[in-house]
Amino acid sequence: MTSSFDIHIFGDGAGETILIEFENEKLGIVDFGYKHFLSWFDKFLKSKSSPTIEFLLWTHPHDDHTRYLSDLLIYLKNNNYTIKNFFRFPFNKFKKLSELLDIGLEQKYEIIVNSPFIYTEKAKPKYLLDLCNQISELKKDGIILNSEGIKFSTELYRKDLLQKELSIHCIAPTEQEIDKYIDLFQSFLEKRFPASELYLDSGKHNIISTAICIKFGENNIILGGDVENQAWSNAMNIERGQEYTCCNLALLKAPHHGSETAYSKENWNNWGQDFHTAVTTYNKSGLPKSQGIQNILNHTKKIYILKDLHNNLLLGEKLRLMSGKLKSQEDITTYSKATNHIKFSISLNGDIEQEWL
């Protein structure tokens, strides 16, 4: 039997969560923004004989990747699961800055409206600090065995630790991006209000979003978080000085919900022309947009756009009509097939089977 593993991608226009199922019932979870993941996960775990939580990975503090982390941690603790590794974006580097910003908000400085960091209810400094403390307490209690910030180019799992011929690597953010974020954060605190010319409309949390590459034999699977184009360029430029690790792509979870701000043609060309791409929608920004989909179509074999349950509409159905660049009706999956949950089974030889669930 050919060795394989499964990736479950959940998204409903409001949040995103990814579950990775390795051999021998080993599990990894990336982000915690999908509302109904926990109820599904409870049934999933009960269908297994002896599942283990190998890792949780928190890519960045945006609300749609964060809001149900606390619920998940409480569930795992109450059901006596041990989390072997908790990997996170470099939170400790700006913990003090978060504390200062939280004090500013508590004193009712009217800075949150103009904040470049877009703090929604579940991504305000107080919530993030509480999460950090919760993680620390679970580590003290032995629920989380290892907790650490991810560093660029770190090999999180070497071959054979999770599954034969499989390893996981951090491919973003670089130290350059982290320093840029901290500078922005510090400047914001000092000025109380950001200088309008320094901040774009997009939330700056994306600067420090983590992306990982799963190497499986000769193939690569990229889970792109919310990494945007400049960060891809910085990361790939460093990698080009080494062995280029992200070519020969089999599957891409599109970064930043398929946005054109996450597209860098030069870098994507290195990934090949024959990979599958899954896109999670995002209501607040109307993502993906037609330009983002057109960019992806220049590179990918097939696009799977998860259904937006809030509007009962698959954005990809409209985009398919607008793009006019599809080779066949099957290049983007249709409304009747799409759901808010898709599973990809990936074989060692690079073959991919998908199933809407």
Buried (B, 14 or more C-beta within 10 A) or exposed (E): EEBBBBBBBBBBBBBBBBBBBBEEEBBBBBBBBBBBBBEBBEEBBEEEEEBBBBBBBBBBBBBBBBBBBBEBBEBBBEEEBEBBBBBBBBBEBBBEBBBBBBEBBEEEEEBBEEBBBBBBEBBBBBBBBEBBEBBEEBBEEEBBEEBEBBEBBBEBBEBEBBBEEBBBBBBBBBEBBBEBBBEBBEBBBEEEEBEEEEBEEBBBBBBBBBBBBBBBBEBBBBBBBBBBBBBBEBBBEBBEEEEEBBBBBBBBBBBBBBBBBBBBEEBBEBBBEEBBBBBBBBBEBEBBBBBBBBBBBEBBBBBBBBBBBEEEBBBBBEBBEEBEEBEEEEBBBEBEEBBBBBBBBBBBEBEBEBEBE
